[in-house]
Structures are given as C-alpha cells and as structure tokens.
Amino acid sequence: MTATANTPPRQATGSTDPDDPRTVPVTGEARYAELAARFRPVFDRISEGTLDREANRILPFDQVEWLRKAGFTTLRVPARFGGDPVSHEHLFRLLIELAEADSNVSHLLRSHFSFVETVALQPAEFQERWFPRIAAGQIFGNAATERGGNALGTTRTRLRQEDGQWFLTGEKYYTTGSIFADWVVVMASTEGVDGRQYALVKADDPRVTIVDDWDGFGQSLTGTGTALFDRVPVHAGDILQRKVTSTLEPAFFQLFLLAVLAGIGRAALRDTRNLVGARTRTFNTGSGGLFRDDPQIQEHVGLLASKVYAAEAIVTAAARDLDAAVDPLLALSSEDSFLRAELAVQQAHVAVPPLVLAATGELFDVTGASAVSRGKALDRHWRNARTVATHNPALFKARSVGDYFINGTIPIGLNSIGEATVPQSSTTGGTP
C-alpha cells in the first residue's frame, strides 16, 4: 500500500492518452470559468420557475431537456467518443450550482452521471456501445432498490432466458430520475448466475411502467417512485455483470448527494441574504434599526454563510480525491484508489449533512414570522436537505471511518439494500 487517508491529494494534470476513457481532463480555474459561463444561463432559467414547480408539483421535464440540449448530460464522456470531458472537481462544482437553482433537477441526474462512470470502467466493446448514446444526449435512470421482501445482497427482480431471448420482470422503488430518462439501468438477479446484473431497458418500452408516486416531504420532483417491468425483452449486450469489488462507483454515487446538499445550502444562504437585505420592518426588542445593519443579524448570517462554505469546500476537496484516484500519472493501485476516493467521501458524508441542515434551519432566525409563509416556501430547503441526508445514514459512515483510523480496516459497503438477517439468539423473547 503506497497511499493512506492522510496522503494529500495531488492536482491532476491531465493524461496525454485520448483513448483512455478514464483520462483526467485538464483542470484549472480558467477551465471552470469557461464551463460556468456556458451553463449558468441555463441554471438561471431553471431557477426562475422553482417555486411554481414546488407549489404545484410540476415535474421538471422541460428543465431536463434544457440541460440535455446544452450538452450538460454529456460531461465526462471521453474525447475519443466526441466528448469534452471535465474533471470530477468541475462536474461536482457545476452540480452544486445546479442544485442551488433547483436541488430536484440536480439530484435526478445522479443515476445518469453514475452510469457514465460505470461505462468508463467496462471493456472497450461495452464503451463503444454506450458512450456514443450518452454523447448523443440520451439520459439514464436507475431501478436498483426494492421496498421489501428481498434479502440483503439479493434482488427479487429477475432476468430469465427463454429460447435465446432474455426477459426482465420485477418491481422497483426509489427510481430517481427514471421518469425523465431514455434508458433505465435495472439491478436484477439471474438463476444460476452469482451476484447481480444490470439490465438496460428503454424507458418507453410498453412493458415498462414508471409511476410518480414518491411521497417524501422533500425532493418531491425527482421522480423517485415505482417502476414496473413486465417481461421486458433485454438484448444480451445490454446486460452487465454487477461487480462487487471496490471501485470508484460507490464514492462517486455518494458524493453526488453531498453536492446536492451543498447546493441546497447555497440556496438557503441566497434566500437569507435577500430577505435580510430587503427587510424594513423590525422588532421592538431589537436595535430598532434595519436588519441588514444589526450586528447580531450580521453575525448570524456570517455563521450561516460559513457553514455553507465549509460544506461546499468539503465536497470540492473530496472531488479532487476522486480525480487523484484516477490520475494515470500517479500510478495508484486499485486499493489506493479506494482509499483516496471512498474514505474521503465517507468522511465528507459525516461532515456535510449537519452543516447544511443547520444552515437551512437557522435561516428562520434572521427573518421573523413572515418567513414561514407558504408562498415563500423557505421550508423546502430544510425538507430537501433532510431528505437527501437520509440516504445512507451518516452514523454508519462514521463507524466505518473510525474503524479505518483505529484498525486500518478498509471500508467495505454491502452489496445492496435488503431485509436484515438477525440471529435468533440476539432477539428478545425468541425461541432458542
């Protein structure tokens, strides 16, 4: 082992091999300024209708299409397939800005960008089949989790082969983004085959039904609902064996959520600044002056802003660790990559949610009763942050990080979500 969690990340300088799909793009502030100038007008346009969509439960189909047409969904496609790839750092910074405009829109693209990362880890034949489709603007959703009944590490959704043709049957939930997608990446099991598989099916196949029945109190417009698959034909080339080895995929998947959280924090700070700056009414228990001139209000906003800054800085630092992990100039082993990426993201997963949850709650301390007006919908920031933060409880991440620093145990994630197996001897009132 040549790298540990305490190894400082090195700035990626870019590979000279354009045929390597994991080539690290050239980084730098000039490059990010170019990207931001390209996409901020789209982000601003998305931001304009956020409150209306929130109030009337309008799914952001148009907004996703704007991003597709702008080429946002093709970021990270290798140059050899016609892409102009960006670094992880730049992608996650853009996602933070998008989440500030509308956290739902940023979140619903999580499975799409994660699939792009998965394709980059596959053999050349698989890349040649899928990267051109991503470069053409096609979007990918997910259908991995089941609401219950499947044992931990397994899935009840099945792939079966009949007379040389594969068919997919099953029901999924938490299918974030699939209702907006061209393809759905479905996790399934196959009788006689170890592990699990990914089956890629067209979202508009008549045997695929995607329902907007997500009832969470936050992130309500992400299309996180039910997907039904009724003997959907699957091309053999569209089935991918799910790897259970440690790769960058889990780290990328989790860091995406933290970028959404950081963007929510920025939105809360933006609204706080606007409310305080415009307020003319004050309290008889205060200084009697304008809120924006009150030292206590200024201090409180400063503390809130510092939490948001810290959250964004942590996400950006973890993204740099992802870049370092795939930088061919560092010649890191897969174990080193795992430590640089997975452990960095696990630590970020512990640190970021409390910062954003605090900021989204504290914004009400600098406003007054008018801030709770339903028309302002300021509660959406906390509701959205709380919803995102429930993904993969941070306490499990903290335990994993502690085990590493104490015992050197490399963090390992379970293969999938499912019903826990509890030994009878550990239950109360059970039969021995």
Stockholm file with secondary structure:
# STOCKHOLM 1.0

chainA/1-432         MTATANTPPRQATGSTDPDDPRTVPVTGEARYAELAARFRPVFDRISEGTLDREANRILPFDQVEWLRKAGFTTLRVPARFGGDPVSHEHLFRLLIELAEADSNVSHLLRSHFSFVETVALQPAEFQERWFPRIAAGQIFGNAATERGGNALGTTRTRLRQEDGQWFLTGEKYYTTGSIFADWVVVMASTEGVDGRQYALVKADDPRVTIVDDWDGFGQSLTGTGTALFDRVPVHAGDILQRKVTSTLEPAFFQLFLLAVLAGIGRAALRDTRNLVGARTRTFNTGSGGLFRDDPQIQEHVGLLASKVYAAEAIVTAAARDLDAAVDPLLALSSEDSFLRAELAVQQAHVAVPPLVLAATGELFDVTGASAVSRGKALDRHWRNARTVATHNPALFKARSVGDYFINGTIPIGLNSIGEATVPQSSTTGGTP
#=GR chainA/1-432 SS CCCCTTSCCCCCCCCSCTTCTTCCCCCCHHHHHHHHHHHHHHHHHHHHTHHHHHHHTCCCHHHHHHHHHTTGGGTTCCGGGTCCCCCHHHHHHHHHHHHHHCHHHHHHTHHHHHHHHHHHTSCHHHHHHHHHHHHTTCCEEEECBCSSSSBTTCCSCEEEEETTEEEEEEEEBCCTTGGGCSEEEEEEEETTCSSCEEEEEETTCTTEEEECCCCCSSSTTSCCCEEEEEEEEECGGGEEECCCSCCSHHHHHHHHHHHHHHHHHHHHHHHHHHHHHHCCCCCTTSCSSCGGGCHHHHHHHHHHHHHHHHHHHHHHHHHHHHHHHHCTTTCCCHHHHHIIIIIHHHHHHHHHHHHHHHHHHHGGGGTCGGGGCTTTCTHHHHHHHHHHHTSSCHHHHHHHHHHHHHHCCCCCCCSSCCBCCCCGGGSSSCCC
#=GC SS_cons         CCCCTTSCCCCCCCCSCTTCTTCCCCCCHHHHHHHHHHHHHHHHHHHHTHHHHHHHTCCCHHHHHHHHHTTGGGTTCCGGGTCCCCCHHHHHHHHHHHHHHCHHHHHHTHHHHHHHHHHHTSCHHHHHHHHHHHHTTCCEEEECBCSSSSBTTCCSCEEEEETTEEEEEEEEBCCTTGGGCSEEEEEEEETTCSSCEEEEEETTCTTEEEECCCCCSSSTTSCCCEEEEEEEEECGGGEEECCCSCCSHHHHHHHHHHHHHHHHHHHHHHHHHHHHHHCCCCCTTSCSSCGGGCHHHHHHHHHHHHHHHHHHHHHHHHHHHHHHHHCTTTCCCHHHHHIIIIIHHHHHHHHHHHHHHHHHHHGGGGTCGGGGCTTTCTHHHHHHHHHHHTSSCHHHHHHHHHHHHHHCCCCCCCSSCCBCCCCGGGSSSCCC
//
